[in-house]
Amino acid sequence: MSVEALLGTDPGWIILVKGLLIFVICVVATLLSIWGERRLVARMQQRLGPNRVGKFGLLQSLADGVKLALKEDLIPKTADRIVFVIAPIISVTACFMSFAVIPLSGQVNLFGHKTLLQLTDLPVGVLYVLAIASVGVYGIVLAGWSSGSTYPLLGGLRSSAQVISYEVAMGLSLVAVFIYSGSMSTSAIIAAQHDWWFCITLFPSFVIYAISMVGETNRAPFDLAEAEGELVGGFHTEYSSLKFALFFLAEYVNIVGVSSLATTLFLGGYHALPGLTFTENWLGGWFTVVWFLAKVVMFFIIFVWLRGTLPRMRYDQFMKFGWKVLIPFSLVWIMIVSTLRVMSQRHTPRAAVFGVTLGIILLLLAANSLMESNKKRRAKSDEIGEVSTPSFPVPELPTKRTEQING
């Protein structure tokens, strides 16, 4: 039975049950993610991490949530009270809404009804996820603006620039997926990966998306919107109690969301590893949820690994990497994929396809070598003092002005 038929026949109470189940999975995943991150980072730093509250410290995240709820809720006098309250609600709501089109399982039996663990399937499902992610940024921007403080405002401005930059790169990385799958529906993209996962056939797109999703979630080394060493705490400096907890929840649900989207688009979704497809029928189809969550956990471990090993980037390096590296490379890759896709659909001989691919690779290598030679020449000229005059006005140094006056 097709996905449209399965989702179209769900009664209202089944849709409510699935929505509640997905919400519970996201909340529990957040609690376990916080605990898992603290344990993993502790192991990297030769510490123990949470080990007091519950077995292995598993209830530490729940205890922290209760502690935050019992703290005093403060709102600065200079803050815009309405926007200050609405901002965290926008962030956390947008994160949960993105799960509406992500299929978490194959066909399962839920209270006697055959269905999918997916609320709906839109023809433009991936664009819906990207749009919701963009709306979630308004929560961060409004939180920084409404606080009436300098550091949160700077954090909000950084976040808006960051999302504009890396949202473009993320969107361009998905174009190749749309070209090869022929659809923007999440279920259709999963079905298009029955032979090869797109993380293999479209590996450059996978790498670009993986980098962009770290920037999209404000995670280290791209956590410039909340850089403690520069902005005290960034956009949520003035927040406390449950409002701060909502931002915390939104961050981790967003991590699970982008990891789920990466699993759907590049790792075959809920399907098992090659050679283990027979496990998809275990537990009446519910074992596909285990495969899906295992892939999401793999991405989460990469998030923690990056946080525990890489230092925070400078803001100019961060923006330069997005605009001058990721976006140009994405555009070049889209041209290559489009050319090869058209040639394959027109049954072009393999020798011609191989020749075009080899020519493109040689052209890129030549361009790269030319850029490297230009960098070396500039570095050499800088060493011998042949520094070019800057194109922007530079004020005179005080020493030069003093010499002119004394002379």
N, C-alpha and C positions, 0 to 999 in steps of 0.2 A: 504494500500500500504506500502511496506517495506521501511526502511530508505534508503537502497542502491538505490531503484528505484526512490525515491523522489529526492535524491541528484544527481543521475546520469542523470536526464532529465533536470536539470537547464540550461537555456541558459547562455551565458557569461555575459550579462548585468545584469541578476538576481544575479549572483555570485558577481559582482562588487557592486551592491546595498546592498547585505547582508554584504559584507566586510566593506563598508562605514558605514552601520548602526551599526555594532558591534564596529567599531572604535569610533563612536560618543557616543555610550552607555558607553564605557570605559572612554572616556575623561570626559563626564558629571558626571559619577560615581566618578571620581577622584576629581572633583571640589566639589561635594556634600560631599564626604568623608572627605575632609580637613575641610570643614565647620562643618560637623557633629561631627568630633572628637574634634574640639576646643570648640563647644558648650557643648558636653557631659562632657569633662574634666573640663570645667568651672563650670558646675552644681555640679560635685563632689567636687570641691574646693570652692563652694559658691561664684562664680563669675558670670558675665553675658556672657562673651565671645563675639564673633563678633556680633555687633548690629547696626553698623553705615551705612555701604555701602549696600544699598538695604533693602528690607523688611526682618527683622530678621537677617540682615547681610549676606543674601544669596549670594551677589555679592562680598563678601570679598575675596574669593579664586581667582576669576577672576581679581580683582584689584591687588592682590599679584602677579599673573602671569604677568600682564602688567608691574608692577614695576620691576620684575626680568628681563624682556626683555629689559627695558630701562637702566639698570645698565651697567657700564663699564665692558667689557669682558677682563679679565686679564689672561695672561699665564706666569708662572714663567720662568725666563731665563734658569734654570737648567732642565726644563721639556722637555720630548720628545714630540714635538708639534703634530706630526701625531697621535701617540697613545693617547695623552692627549685629542684630539678632538674626536677620534673614540670611546673611552671607554664609554661615556654616550650614544652614539648612539646604541652601542651593548646592553646595559642594557635595554633601553626602547623598542628596536625592539623585543628582545626576549620575553618581557612581553606580547606584543600584539600578537605575533605569537602563543602563547599557546592557544588562544581563537579559533583557527581554528577548533579544534575537539570537543569543548564543546557545546552541544546542549542547546540553551537558551529558546527553546519553542517546543511545539508539532507541529502538522501539521497546517499551517496557509495559508492564501491566500494573496499572495504578487503580486499586479498588475495583478491579474487574473491567477497566477500560484500557484499551490499547492506545498509547499516546507516546509522545516524546517529552523529555524533560526540557522543554523549550516553550516559552509563552506564545510566541508568534514568529512567523517567517516572512519577512518583507523582501520584495524584489530588490530593494536598495538597502539591505540590512547593515552592510558594512558602513555605508555613508551615514546611516542613523547612529551607529556607535561613535563615529568621528564627530558628528554634530553634537551629540550629548556630551562627549568629552570636552568640546569647545565651550559649551554652556557651563560646565563645571568650573571652568577657569574664572568665570565671573564671580564665583564665591570668594576666590582668593583675592581678586582685584578689588571687589567691594569691601572685603574685610580690611584690606590695607588702607583704603581711602576713608572708610567710615570710622576708623579708630581715632582720627584726629591727632596722629603722632607721626613723626618724621620717618622712623625706621620701618614701621608697617607700610607706610606709603611707598617707600623705596622697594620693599619686598613685593608689593602688589604690582608696581611698574615692571620690575624684573620678571615677574611671572608672566605678565601679558606679552612682553617681548619674547620670552623664552618659548611660550606656547605657539605664538605666531611663527617663529623660526622652525621649531621642530615638528609642528603640526603639518607644515608644508612638506618637509622631508618624509614624514610618516605617510601622508597621503600619496606622495609620488611612489613610495616603495610598494604600495598596494596596487598600482596601476598594472604592473606585470601580472599579478595574481588575477585581476579582472580579465586581462587579455587571454590568459591560458585557460581559465575556467569558463569564460563566456558569460559570467553572471556576477552580480554583486550580492546575491543571496548567500547567507552563511551555510545553509544546508546544501546548496548547489556546489559551493566551493569545496565542501567536505567530500561530496560525491565525485568531484573531478580529480581527487587525489587517490583513487582506488588502485592505480598502478604505482605511481611515485609521489611521495610527499613533495610539496613545493619548497620545503627547506633544502631539498637536494637539487631539483631542476631550476629553481629560482634562488639560488644561494645568495647572490648579492642583495636581492630584495629582502631576504631574511635578515641579513646582517644590518642593513640600513634600518629596518623596522626595530630590531632589537636595540640598537643604539638610540633611536628616536623615542622608544617607549620609556627608556630611563630618563631622558630629558622631559618627557611628557608628565611623568609622575613626581618630578622634583626630588629625585633620589640622588644620593651621592654617586659619582662625583659631580652631578649636575644640580645639586640642591642650592642654587644661588638665591632662590626666593626666601629662604629661611636661614641663610648663612649666619650661624651664631657668632662667628668671629668678627663679622662686619656689621651685621644688622641686629644684633642682640638675640633676636628670635625670628626676625622677618615679619611676615604679614600677620602672624598670630601672636605677636608680642603682648598685646593688651587683652588677650582672651584668657579666661579661666573657667573652671568647673566644667559643666556639660558642654558648653560651646567649644571649649578647647578639645574635649573628648570627641566631638563630632568631626572636627578637622582631622584628628588622629585616625578616627574610623574611616573617613573619606580617603585618606592617603593609602591605607592598607587595602581597602576595597578596590581602589583604583589600580593598585598593583595586581590584585587578583584579576581585575577586569582586562587589563592590557595583556596579561599572561594568558588569559582564556582566549582572547582574540588571536594572539599569536599561535596558540595551540590549534584553533579552528582554521586559520588561514595557511599555516605552514607545516603543521605536524599531524595532519589527518584527523583533527578533532578527537572524537571519542573512540575512534577505531584503534585496535590493538596493533602492536608492532608486527612487521611482516613475519609470517610463520607462526604467529600466536592468535590468528583470527578466530580459532575455535573457542577461545575464552570469552568471546563477545556474547555467547549464548548462556553463559553461566548465570545463575541466580535469576533466570528469566529475563536476561538482557540488562539487569542492573549492574553487572560487572563492568559495563562500558563506562559507568561513572567513575570507577576506580582508575581506568586507563586515562580518562580525561583529567582527573585530579592529580595523577602521578606526573603528567606532563606539566601541569600548572606549578606543582611543587618544584620541578626541575628549574623552571624559570625563576621562581622565588629564590632558590638557592643561589642562582647567578646574581640576583639583585643584592643579596646579603654579601656574597663574595666580593662584588664591586665595592660595596660600602666599607668592608673590612680591609681592603687592600689599596684603594686608590685615594689620593688626596683630592680635595675640592679644586676644581679648575678656576682660573681667573675669568672674570666675566667677559673680557675681550676675547680670550681664547675660546671660550664657550660659543660666543656668537659667530666668531670667525669659522669655527669648525662646522657650524650648522649651515651658514650661507655659502661658504667658499669650498666646502668639501662634500657634505652630504647631498645638498640640493643639486649641484652640477653633476655629481656622479650619478644621482638618480635619473636625471634627464638623459644622460648618455646611455644608461642601462635600459631605459624605456625605448629609446630608438633602436637599440640592438635587439631587444625582445620583440618589438613590433616587426622589424625586418625579418627575423628568423621565423616568426609565427606566420607571416604572409607567405613566405617561401615554402614552409611546410604544408600549408593548406593548399597551395597550388601544385603540390607534388613535384617541387623542384628537385633535380638530381642531388644526391648527397654530396657529390664532389663540389657542386656549386655552393651548397650551404657551408661546407667545410672551408671553401676558399674565401667566402665572405666573412666568416667568423675569424679566420686567420688574418685577413686583411684588417679587420677592425682591431684585433688584438695588437698587431704590429703598429697600427696608427696610434693607439693609446700609449704603447710603450715609447714610441718616438716622441709624442707630446710630453710624456713624463720625463724622458731624458733631457728634452729641451728646457723644461722648467727647472730641473735640477742643475743644469749647467748655468742657467741665469742666476739661480740662488748662489752658486759657488762664486760666480763672477762678482756679484754684489758683495758677498762676504769678503772677497779678496780686496775689492776697492775700499771697503770700510776699514780693513786692516792697515792699508797704506795711507789712510787719511783722506781719500777721495769720496767724501760723503756728500751726496747731492743735497741741494738747498731745499728745505721743506716748502710745500706749496701753500702753507697757511702762515699768517703773520706771527712772528715770534718776537716778544719784547726783549729789549736789550738787557744784558746782565747788569746788576748794580755796579760791579767792578769796572766795567767799561765806561759807564756814565761818570763814575768818580774820577777815572783817569782823564776824561775829556775836560771836566771841570778844573781839576788840578793843573792840567797842562795849559 
